[in-house]
Amino acid sequence: MDTNRNSVESQLRTRCNILESQIDTLEKHKTKSSEKFAANCDSQAEPWKEVAGIGRFPKNHEPDILDFD
């Protein structure tokens, strides 16, 4: 009975260690992804022009064929 209990405890510890490792890996991946996202957003930041009473528009807007400009 005691060996069975030790086996179950050992299996649970192993599973716990695996889950903790996976959490660490996911947290590192999440941090790297958010850093890449922030850097990507900063590099693609577009200057905007404010049109009073209407809103903000990209300054370098080039209409395509489907625009009605």
Secondary structure, 3 states (H helix, E strand, C coil): CHHHHHHHHHHHHHHHHHHHHHHHHHHHHHHHHHHHHHHHHHHCCCCEEEECCCEEEECCCCCCCCCCC
